[in-house]
């Protein structure tokens, strides 16, 4: 499971995957509220990752473990 870094830039959320040297805009998050954040994360370009849902929306930037959705 890679570590990914989520950060906000110009009111947009981005995801950086160091192992692939890839930064992409997040276009969707399965759970995106103040009391639950995470689940399946869709990136611009078609890639998808799964982040265990957090009990609250994190402060960005944040590093989290992610996996491919089919591997959960």
C-alpha positions as CSV (number, residue, x, y, z in Angstrom):
1,X,0.0,0.0,0.0
2,X,1.5,3.3,-1.1
3,X,1.5,6.4,1.0
4,X,-0.2,9.2,-0.8
5,X,-0.3,12.9,0.1
6,X,-3.5,14.9,-0.2
7,X,-3.1,18.7,-0.4
8,X,-5.3,21.6,-1.3
9,X,-4.2,24.1,-3.9
10,X,-6.5,26.9,-5.2
11,X,-9.5,25.4,-3.5
12,X,-8.9,22.0,-5.3
13,X,-7.7,18.8,-3.7
14,X,-4.7,17.0,-5.2
15,X,-3.2,13.6,-4.6
16,X,0.6,12.9,-4.9
17,X,1.8,9.3,-5.2
18,X,5.5,9.3,-4.7
19,X,6.1,5.7,-5.9
20,X,4.7,6.8,-9.4
21,X,5.9,10.4,-9.2
22,X,2.3,11.3,-10.0
23,X,0.2,14.3,-8.9
24,X,-3.4,14.4,-10.0
25,X,-6.5,16.4,-9.2
26,X,-9.0,14.6,-7.0
27,X,-12.3,14.5,-8.9
28,X,-14.3,12.5,-6.4
29,X,-14.3,11.2,-2.8
30,X,-16.7,8.5,-1.7
31,X,-17.2,10.1,1.8
32,X,-16.6,13.8,1.8
33,X,-18.2,15.4,4.9
34,X,-16.8,16.9,8.1
35,X,-17.6,13.7,10.1
36,X,-16.4,11.1,7.6
37,X,-13.8,11.4,4.8
38,X,-12.2,8.8,2.6
39,X,-13.3,5.7,0.8
40,X,-12.8,5.4,-2.9
41,X,-10.9,8.4,-4.3
42,X,-11.2,9.1,-8.1
43,X,-8.3,11.0,-9.7
44,X,-8.2,13.0,-12.9
45,X,-7.0,10.6,-15.7
46,X,-9.0,7.6,-14.4
47,X,-7.0,6.2,-11.6
48,X,-8.8,5.2,-8.4
49,X,-7.5,4.5,-4.9
50,X,-9.1,3.5,-1.6
51,X,-8.3,5.3,1.6
52,X,-9.8,3.9,4.9
53,X,-12.6,6.3,5.9
54,X,-11.4,8.8,8.6
55,X,-13.7,9.8,11.5
56,X,-13.4,13.4,10.5
57,X,-12.2,15.4,7.5
58,X,-8.4,15.8,7.8
59,X,-6.4,19.0,7.8
60,X,-4.5,19.1,4.5
61,X,-1.8,18.3,3.6
62,X,-2.1,14.8,5.0
63,X,-0.3,11.5,4.3
64,X,-2.4,8.4,4.2
65,X,-2.1,4.8,3.1
66,X,-4.0,4.0,0.0
67,X,-4.7,0.8,-2.1
68,X,-6.2,0.0,-5.4
69,X,-10.0,-0.5,-5.0
70,X,-10.0,-4.1,-6.3
71,X,-7.4,-5.1,-3.7
72,X,-9.4,-4.1,-0.6
